């Protein structure tokens, strides 16, 4: 089996702890950062970080696929993973503090053989890369709003 890897990165103009919370809080914040390609989003267990189980559907290029992912935090505050229980595909979110905010990288890795795997390796990196750029834009917008709200609350 050959590996398929799709990745995208962007500096988010918000502090790392705010950005991480927006991604790791599946019950309150995460659904606000998902691109329109995601639907039927549901938190089945947990809700914040490690131990959370989420169910969702992703539709890309007219094809939809259902996922049930388990969330782990190999390095809380820095690395968060979602692993689909059916395919074993793992999406990793990495958060690196920068002077201008937080560098966020989204990367999905999966191994699938046969014709389906060959097609995935050919098309998925580009399609998922575009999807991740949309998600990173949404994270930036949402995290900046959360950071401003947090700062505004401190001043009150």
Residue frames as a rotation matrix with the C-alpha (Angstrom) as fourth column:
UNK 1
0.576 0.818 0.000 0.00
0.818 -0.576 0.000 0.00
0.000 0.000 -1.000 0.00
UNK 2
-0.464 -0.712 0.527 1.18
0.703 -0.658 -0.270 3.48
0.539 0.245 0.806 -0.82
UNK 3
-0.351 0.239 -0.905 0.74
0.771 -0.474 -0.425 6.54
-0.530 -0.848 -0.018 1.35
UNK 4
0.095 0.417 0.904 -1.46
0.687 -0.685 0.243 9.50
0.720 0.598 -0.351 0.44
UNK 5
-0.336 -0.272 -0.902 -0.56
0.853 -0.493 -0.170 12.78
-0.398 -0.827 0.398 2.12
UNK 6
0.169 0.420 0.892 -2.45
0.643 -0.733 0.223 16.09
0.747 0.535 -0.393 1.85
UNK 7
-0.128 -0.315 -0.941 -1.33
0.947 -0.322 -0.022 19.21
-0.296 -0.893 0.339 3.70
UNK 8
0.234 0.131 0.963 -1.83
0.454 -0.891 0.011 22.95
0.860 0.435 -0.268 4.00
UNK 9
-0.230 -0.380 -0.896 -0.47
0.965 -0.205 -0.160 25.60
-0.123 -0.902 0.414 6.38
UNK 10
0.170 0.242 0.955 -1.24
0.375 -0.912 0.165 29.18
0.911 0.330 -0.246 7.29
UNK 11
-0.894 -0.367 -0.259 -0.36
0.399 -0.385 -0.832 31.70
0.206 -0.847 0.490 9.97
UNK 12
0.198 0.979 -0.047 -3.49
0.763 -0.124 0.635 32.51
0.616 -0.162 -0.771 11.98
UNK 13
-0.465 -0.386 0.797 -3.59
-0.007 -0.899 -0.439 36.01
0.885 -0.209 0.415 13.47
UNK 14
0.643 0.607 0.467 -4.53
-0.534 -0.083 0.842 34.88
0.549 -0.790 0.271 17.00
UNK 15
-0.144 -0.733 0.665 -2.69
-0.988 0.143 -0.057 33.49
-0.053 -0.665 -0.745 20.04
UNK 16
-0.706 -0.253 -0.661 -1.93
-0.413 0.906 0.095 29.73
0.575 0.340 -0.744 20.03
UNK 17
-0.933 0.356 0.052 -4.17
0.146 0.505 -0.851 28.97
-0.329 -0.786 -0.523 23.03
UNK 18
-0.153 0.906 -0.393 -7.17
-0.572 -0.406 -0.712 30.62
-0.805 0.116 0.581 21.33
UNK 19
-0.130 0.050 -0.990 -6.55
-0.965 0.225 0.138 28.87
0.230 0.973 0.019 18.00
UNK 20
-0.911 -0.261 -0.319 -6.07
-0.191 0.953 -0.233 25.50
0.365 -0.151 -0.919 19.68
UNK 21
-0.706 0.701 0.105 -9.29
-0.028 0.121 -0.992 25.92
-0.708 -0.703 -0.066 21.68
UNK 22
-0.033 0.717 -0.696 -11.24
-0.866 -0.369 -0.338 26.75
-0.499 0.591 0.633 18.50
UNK 23
-0.228 -0.117 -0.967 -10.11
-0.755 0.648 0.099 23.48
0.615 0.752 -0.236 16.93
UNK 24
-0.887 -0.298 -0.354 -10.09
-0.049 0.822 -0.568 21.22
0.460 -0.486 -0.743 20.01
UNK 25
-0.691 0.713 0.117 -13.50
-0.242 -0.075 -0.967 22.23
-0.681 -0.697 0.225 21.40
UNK 26
-0.958 0.279 0.059 -15.68
0.189 0.468 0.863 20.04
0.213 0.839 -0.501 19.20
UNK 27
-0.289 0.907 -0.308 -18.85
0.941 0.210 -0.264 20.72
-0.175 -0.366 -0.914 21.18
UNK 28
0.349 0.433 -0.831 -18.76
0.460 -0.852 -0.251 24.53
-0.817 -0.294 -0.497 20.99
UNK 29
0.174 -0.404 -0.898 -16.30
-0.452 -0.843 0.292 25.87
-0.875 0.355 -0.329 18.41
UNK 30
-0.609 -0.657 0.445 -15.17
0.062 0.520 0.852 23.25
-0.791 0.546 -0.276 15.89
UNK 31
0.011 0.686 0.727 -18.31
0.882 0.337 -0.331 23.24
-0.472 0.645 -0.602 13.75
UNK 32
0.772 0.280 -0.571 -17.78
0.101 -0.941 -0.324 26.98
-0.627 0.192 -0.755 13.07
UNK 33
-0.036 -0.888 -0.459 -14.45
-0.624 -0.338 0.704 26.34
-0.781 0.312 -0.542 11.32
UNK 34
-0.325 -0.067 0.943 -15.61
0.401 0.894 0.202 23.53
-0.856 0.444 -0.264 9.03
UNK 35
-0.890 0.005 -0.456 -15.94
-0.403 -0.478 0.780 24.27
-0.214 0.878 0.427 5.30
UNK 36
0.006 0.983 -0.182 -19.29
-0.952 -0.051 -0.303 23.73
-0.307 0.175 0.935 3.57
UNK 37
-0.211 -0.156 -0.965 -18.02
-0.637 0.771 0.015 20.35
0.741 0.618 -0.262 2.29
UNK 38
-0.972 -0.101 -0.214 -18.63
0.103 0.634 -0.767 19.02
0.213 -0.767 -0.605 5.83
UNK 39
-0.172 0.961 0.216 -22.17
-0.719 -0.273 0.639 18.09
0.673 -0.045 0.738 6.82
UNK 40
0.641 0.576 -0.507 -24.08
-0.086 0.710 0.699 15.96
0.763 -0.404 0.505 9.34
UNK 41
-0.452 -0.876 0.166 -21.58
-0.194 -0.085 -0.977 16.98
0.871 -0.474 -0.131 12.04
UNK 42
0.723 0.683 0.104 -22.27
-0.292 0.166 0.942 15.38
0.626 -0.711 0.319 15.42
UNK 43
-0.466 -0.778 0.421 -20.30
-0.758 0.106 -0.644 15.00
0.456 -0.619 -0.639 18.65
UNK 44
0.274 0.564 -0.779 -20.99
-0.134 0.825 0.549 11.47
0.952 -0.046 0.302 19.90
UNK 45
0.699 -0.135 -0.702 -18.83
0.694 0.365 0.621 11.47
0.172 -0.921 0.349 23.02
UNK 46
-0.310 -0.835 -0.455 -16.60
0.898 -0.415 0.149 13.88
-0.313 -0.362 0.878 24.89
UNK 47
0.785 0.573 0.235 -16.54
0.620 -0.727 -0.296 17.24
0.001 0.378 -0.926 23.22
UNK 48
0.814 -0.580 0.022 -13.21
-0.581 -0.813 0.044 18.77
-0.007 -0.049 -0.999 24.18
UNK 49
-0.040 -0.995 -0.087 -9.93
-0.999 0.043 -0.031 17.31
0.035 0.086 -0.996 22.99
UNK 50
-0.813 -0.466 -0.349 -8.76
-0.476 0.877 -0.062 13.76
0.335 0.116 -0.935 23.70
UNK 51
-0.856 0.471 0.213 -11.44
0.238 0.725 -0.646 11.12
-0.459 -0.502 -0.733 23.93
UNK 52
-0.124 0.823 -0.555 -13.92
-0.602 -0.507 -0.617 12.97
-0.788 0.258 0.559 21.74
UNK 53
-0.630 0.064 0.774 -15.72
0.587 0.691 0.421 11.02
-0.508 0.720 -0.473 19.01
UNK 54
-0.242 0.542 -0.805 -17.22
-0.526 -0.770 -0.360 12.96
-0.815 0.336 0.471 16.10
UNK 55
-0.206 0.291 0.934 -19.27
0.751 0.660 -0.040 11.84
-0.628 0.693 -0.355 13.13
UNK 56
0.045 0.210 -0.977 -19.49
-0.393 -0.895 -0.211 13.84
-0.918 0.393 0.042 9.90
UNK 57
0.524 0.129 0.842 -19.83
0.699 0.499 -0.512 13.62
-0.486 0.857 0.171 6.13
UNK 58
-0.233 -0.628 -0.743 -17.39
-0.185 -0.721 0.668 15.15
-0.955 0.293 0.052 3.65
UNK 59
0.662 0.444 0.604 -18.42
0.545 0.267 -0.794 15.80
-0.514 0.855 -0.065 0.06
UNK 60
-0.105 -0.767 -0.633 -15.58
-0.344 -0.569 0.747 16.59
-0.933 0.297 -0.204 -2.37
UNK 61
-0.812 -0.225 -0.538 -15.86
-0.559 0.037 0.828 16.63
-0.166 0.974 -0.156 -6.16
UNK 62
-0.086 0.918 -0.387 -19.45
-0.888 0.105 0.448 15.41
0.452 0.382 0.806 -5.91
UNK 63
0.004 0.033 -0.999 -18.58
0.141 0.989 0.033 12.32
0.990 -0.141 -0.001 -3.84
UNK 64
0.320 0.194 0.927 -19.62
-0.825 -0.424 0.373 12.03
0.466 -0.885 0.025 -0.22
UNK 65
-0.162 -0.395 -0.905 -18.08
0.211 0.882 -0.422 9.86
0.964 -0.259 -0.059 2.46
UNK 66
0.813 0.479 0.329 -19.06
-0.260 -0.207 0.943 9.34
0.520 -0.853 -0.044 6.10
UNK 67
-0.313 -0.935 -0.165 -16.46
-0.024 0.181 -0.983 9.41
0.949 -0.304 -0.079 8.87
UNK 68
0.936 0.350 -0.024 -16.38
0.027 -0.003 1.000 8.59
0.350 -0.937 -0.013 12.56
UNK 69
0.102 -0.984 0.148 -13.23
0.050 -0.143 -0.988 9.97
0.994 0.108 0.035 14.09
UNK 70
0.703 -0.075 -0.707 -11.54
0.707 0.179 0.684 9.58
0.075 -0.981 0.179 17.45
UNK 71
0.668 -0.439 0.600 -9.69
-0.243 -0.892 -0.382 12.64
0.703 0.109 -0.702 18.74
UNK 72
0.540 -0.599 -0.591 -6.33
0.841 0.417 0.345 12.41
0.040 -0.684 0.729 20.50
UNK 73
0.916 -0.323 0.239 -3.91
-0.324 -0.945 -0.038 15.02
0.238 -0.043 -0.970 21.82
UNK 74
0.557 -0.767 -0.319 -0.37
0.680 0.641 -0.355 13.63
0.477 -0.019 0.879 21.47
UNK 75
-0.689 -0.683 -0.243 0.91
0.712 -0.573 -0.407 17.05
0.139 -0.453 0.881 22.59
UNK 76
0.326 0.910 -0.256 -1.92
0.936 -0.348 -0.045 19.06
-0.130 -0.225 -0.966 24.17
UNK 77
0.565 -0.021 -0.825 -1.85
0.101 -0.990 0.094 22.66
-0.819 -0.137 -0.558 22.94
UNK 78
-0.262 -0.777 -0.573 0.46
-0.621 -0.319 0.716 21.75
-0.739 0.543 -0.399 20.04
UNK 79
-0.862 -0.030 -0.505 -0.79
-0.433 0.560 0.706 18.62
0.262 0.828 -0.496 18.24
UNK 80
-0.134 0.895 0.425 -4.32
-0.603 0.267 -0.752 17.28
-0.787 -0.357 0.503 17.84
UNK 81
-0.949 -0.182 -0.257 -5.28
-0.315 0.552 0.772 14.24
0.001 0.814 -0.581 15.74
UNK 82
0.176 0.975 0.132 -8.52
-0.807 0.220 -0.549 12.86
-0.564 -0.010 0.825 14.33
UNK 83
-0.877 -0.477 -0.051 -8.40
-0.434 0.744 0.507 9.21
-0.204 0.467 -0.860 13.22
UNK 84
0.052 0.912 -0.407 -11.22
-0.972 0.139 0.188 7.69
0.228 0.385 0.894 11.21
UNK 85
-0.090 -0.068 0.994 -12.12
-0.656 0.754 -0.008 4.31
-0.749 -0.653 -0.112 12.68
UNK 86
0.800 0.471 0.372 -13.06
-0.049 0.669 -0.741 2.76
-0.598 0.575 0.559 9.31
UNK 87
0.908 -0.415 0.056 -10.21
0.068 0.014 -0.998 3.84
0.413 0.910 0.040 7.03
UNK 88
0.425 -0.782 -0.456 -7.48
0.864 0.200 0.462 4.62
-0.270 -0.590 0.761 9.56
UNK 89
0.091 -0.356 0.930 -6.95
0.581 -0.739 -0.340 8.01
0.809 0.571 0.140 7.87
UNK 90
0.159 -0.124 -0.979 -5.41
0.932 -0.308 0.190 10.43
-0.325 -0.943 0.067 10.36
UNK 91
0.425 -0.010 0.905 -5.75
0.396 -0.897 -0.195 14.18
0.814 0.441 -0.377 10.15
UNK 92
-0.031 -0.562 -0.827 -3.23
0.996 -0.089 0.023 16.05
-0.087 -0.823 0.562 12.27
UNK 93
0.800 0.196 0.567 -3.51
0.217 -0.976 0.031 19.67
0.559 0.098 -0.823 13.35
UNK 94
-0.056 -0.876 -0.479 -0.19
0.988 0.019 -0.152 21.24
0.143 -0.482 0.865 14.39
UNK 95
0.902 0.365 0.230 -0.01
0.301 -0.915 0.269 24.58
0.308 -0.174 -0.935 16.20
UNK 96
-0.041 -0.982 -0.186 3.28
0.988 -0.012 -0.155 26.50
0.150 -0.190 0.970 16.32
UNK 97
0.610 0.256 -0.750 3.57
0.496 -0.861 0.110 29.89
-0.617 -0.439 -0.653 18.02
UNK 98
-0.118 -0.597 0.793 4.80
0.929 -0.349 -0.125 32.68
0.352 0.722 0.596 15.74
UNK 99
-0.871 -0.279 -0.404 5.42
0.416 -0.858 -0.302 36.36
-0.262 -0.431 0.863 16.34
UNK 100
-0.819 0.558 -0.130 2.39
-0.540 -0.677 0.500 37.22
0.191 0.480 0.856 14.21
UNK 101
0.242 0.956 0.164 0.09
-0.963 0.216 0.161 34.54
0.119 -0.197 0.973 15.68
UNK 102
0.046 -0.121 0.992 0.00
-0.414 0.901 0.129 30.78
-0.909 -0.416 -0.009 15.21
UNK 103
-0.517 -0.220 -0.827 1.22
-0.845 0.288 0.451 28.64
0.139 0.932 -0.335 12.33
UNK 104
0.154 0.643 0.750 -1.45
-0.534 0.693 -0.485 25.97
-0.832 -0.325 0.450 11.82
UNK 105
-0.682 -0.330 -0.652 -0.78
-0.723 0.434 0.537 22.95
0.106 0.838 -0.535 9.63
UNK 106
0.364 0.790 0.493 -3.49
-0.670 0.590 -0.451 20.48
-0.647 -0.166 0.744 8.67
UNK 107
-0.511 -0.585 -0.630 -2.27
-0.850 0.450 0.273 17.17
0.124 0.675 -0.727 7.26
UNK 108
0.592 0.676 0.439 -4.08
-0.675 0.713 -0.188 13.96
-0.440 -0.185 0.878 6.39
UNK 109
-0.570 -0.751 -0.333 -2.24
-0.821 0.536 0.196 10.68
0.031 0.385 -0.922 5.86
UNK 110
0.482 0.692 0.536 -3.82
-0.628 0.700 -0.339 7.42
-0.611 -0.173 0.773 4.76
UNK 111
-0.751 -0.654 -0.088 -2.77
-0.565 0.567 0.600 4.15
-0.342 0.500 -0.795 3.16
UNK 112
0.386 0.852 0.353 -5.04
-0.378 0.495 -0.782 2.36
-0.841 0.169 0.514 0.74
UNK 113
-0.665 -0.662 0.346 -4.13
-0.023 0.481 0.877 -0.13
-0.746 0.575 -0.335 -1.93
UNK 114
-0.197 0.571 0.797 -5.63
0.824 0.537 -0.182 -1.03
-0.532 0.620 -0.576 -5.26
UNK 115
-0.312 0.169 0.935 -7.33
0.792 -0.498 0.354 1.19
0.526 0.850 0.021 -7.78
UNK 116
0.771 0.637 0.004 -9.09
0.504 -0.613 0.608 3.25
0.390 -0.467 -0.794 -5.08
UNK 117
0.497 -0.670 -0.552 -5.72
0.536 -0.264 0.802 3.97
-0.683 -0.694 0.228 -3.45
UNK 118
-0.482 -0.693 0.536 -4.14
0.844 -0.203 0.497 4.97
-0.236 0.692 0.683 -6.77
UNK 119
0.090 0.614 0.784 -7.00
0.673 -0.618 0.407 7.38
0.734 0.491 -0.469 -7.50
UNK 120
0.886 0.229 -0.403 -6.76
0.463 -0.479 0.746 8.85
-0.023 -0.847 -0.530 -3.98
UNK 121
0.089 -0.947 -0.307 -3.01
0.685 -0.166 0.710 9.40
-0.723 -0.274 0.634 -4.29
UNK 122
-0.539 -0.261 0.801 -3.55
0.826 -0.351 0.441 11.19
0.166 0.899 0.404 -7.59
UNK 123
-0.063 0.668 0.742 -6.52
0.411 -0.660 0.629 13.43
0.910 0.344 -0.233 -6.71
UNK 124
0.604 0.486 -0.632 -6.84
0.732 -0.024 0.681 13.72
0.316 -0.874 -0.370 -2.93
UNK 125
-0.284 -0.740 -0.609 -3.78
0.902 -0.422 0.091 15.87
-0.324 -0.524 0.788 -2.15
UNK 126
-0.901 -0.035 0.433 -4.98
0.257 -0.846 0.466 18.65
0.350 0.531 0.771 -4.45
UNK 127
-0.023 0.989 0.148 -8.67
0.201 -0.140 0.970 18.41
0.979 0.052 -0.195 -3.49
UNK 128
0.521 0.183 -0.834 -8.00
0.826 0.138 0.547 18.14
0.215 -0.973 -0.079 0.25
UNK 129
-0.572 -0.793 -0.211 -5.36
0.815 -0.579 -0.030 20.88
-0.098 -0.189 0.977 0.03
UNK 130
-0.644 0.430 0.632 -8.00
0.065 -0.793 0.606 23.27
0.762 0.432 0.483 -1.35
UNK 131
0.434 0.851 -0.296 -10.44
0.340 0.150 0.929 22.20
0.834 -0.504 -0.224 1.33
UNK 132
0.200 -0.444 -0.874 -7.81
0.980 0.067 0.190 22.76
-0.025 -0.894 0.448 4.04
UNK 133
-0.831 -0.461 0.312 -7.06
0.491 -0.871 0.019 26.26
0.263 0.169 0.950 2.73
UNK 134
-0.093 0.887 0.453 -10.76
-0.079 -0.460 0.884 27.11
0.993 0.047 0.112 3.13
UNK 135
0.622 0.316 -0.716 -10.69
0.604 0.388 0.696 25.60
0.498 -0.866 0.051 6.64
UNK 136
-0.324 -0.825 -0.463 -7.57
0.946 -0.295 -0.136 27.59
-0.024 -0.482 0.876 7.55
UNK 137
-0.726 0.154 0.671 -9.26
0.102 -0.940 0.326 30.79
0.680 0.305 0.666 6.36
UNK 138
0.362 0.932 0.030 -12.27
0.000 -0.032 0.999 29.96
0.932 -0.361 -0.012 8.52
UNK 139
0.341 -0.341 -0.876 -10.02
0.919 0.316 0.235 29.19
0.196 -0.885 0.422 11.50
UNK 140
-0.725 -0.674 0.144 -8.31
0.644 -0.737 -0.207 32.55
0.245 -0.057 0.968 11.03
UNK 141
-0.409 0.654 0.637 -11.58
-0.174 -0.741 0.649 34.47
0.896 0.155 0.417 10.89
UNK 142
0.588 0.728 -0.353 -13.17
0.154 0.327 0.932 32.59
0.794 -0.602 0.080 13.80
UNK 143
0.178 -0.600 -0.780 -10.08
0.966 0.259 0.021 32.59
0.189 -0.757 0.626 16.07
UNK 144
-0.796 -0.425 0.431 -9.50
0.378 -0.905 -0.194 36.33
0.473 0.008 0.881 15.54
UNK 145
-0.020 0.878 0.477 -13.13
-0.299 -0.461 0.836 36.97
0.954 -0.126 0.272 16.54
UNK 146
0.675 0.232 -0.700 -12.73
0.491 0.567 0.662 34.74
0.550 -0.791 0.268 19.62
UNK 147
-0.303 -0.875 -0.377 -9.49
0.930 -0.186 -0.317 36.50
0.207 -0.447 0.870 20.59
UNK 148
-0.698 0.102 0.708 -11.12
0.005 -0.989 0.147 39.94
0.716 0.106 0.690 20.19
UNK 149
0.410 0.911 0.038 -14.11
-0.143 0.023 0.989 38.84
0.901 -0.411 0.140 22.27
UNK 150
0.446 -0.334 -0.830 -11.79
0.821 0.523 0.230 37.51
0.357 -0.784 0.507 24.95
UNK 151
-0.672 -0.738 0.061 -9.78
0.681 -0.649 -0.340 40.73
0.290 -0.188 0.938 25.01
UNK 152
-0.393 0.626 0.674 -12.96
-0.204 -0.774 0.599 42.81
0.897 0.098 0.432 25.10
UNK 153
0.625 0.643 -0.443 -14.24
0.240 0.381 0.893 40.82
0.743 -0.664 0.084 28.08
UNK 154
-0.035 -0.722 -0.691 -11.03
0.978 0.119 -0.174 41.50
0.208 -0.681 0.702 30.00
UNK 155
-0.813 -0.319 0.487 -11.37
0.302 -0.946 -0.114 45.24
0.497 0.054 0.866 29.51
UNK 156
0.070 0.959 0.273 -14.93
0.066 -0.277 0.958 45.34
0.995 -0.049 -0.083 30.87
